[in-house]
Amino acid sequence: MAQLLSVHGVPLIGLYIRVTEESAVIGVRDREVADIVREELDVDVVQTTIAGSELVGAMACANSKGVIVCHHIRKKEIEILSRIFDVQVVETNMTCLGNNVIANDFGAIAHPEIDKNIIHTISEFLDVEVATGTIGGIKTVGMAGVVTNKGGVVNPNTTDWEMERLKKLMRVEAEKGTVNFGSDMVGAGIVANSKGYIAGRDTTGFELGVIESALNFL
């Protein structure tokens, strides 16, 4: 049975949680949320804000190699993240790196206007090929899709060209879908790795069927 979740009563769970194959960071002090993430995704979990924000899913991009955050992060936050992640800090005005980069262990797509130095850092630190682009015409690609090492769900307006580019870079087949009763910002409503997924509380049965197929859990 699919696990549905809200944080502070909000179904946009991808904004509050960033997960990789082995690790997850959650931005809220909520034992129930932490337990669900740990059990459903089979990961180690730490709780911390990033740059003082609970929206750690929006603030951090990550894969199995580590997590990348902006220079506004605090020393104590780095110490907590470092318990289960390798951490790379970058100086950037595009502080919401999780919203602006979508990555798995094979590749990444970044906001078209992100600085070239940041692209280089992402590529080197996460050990992936990085290209700039959009998903469904949306520049905040991390909000427009969720991709694991097994599959992906992307904004329903994603073009065939965008789908092919994602497939080539990230080496997975993605499907178009929605979350939370029709929201096209699927990256903000789903957290997933190759072992499991959690969807926002308002996600319908039909949407769950698409998500499970796209992430290869059927």
Summary of the structure (lengths in Angstrom):
residues: 218
radius of gyration: 15.4
end to end distance: 11.5
largest distance: 43.5
contacts: 819
relative contact order: 0.17
helix: 31%
strand: 29%
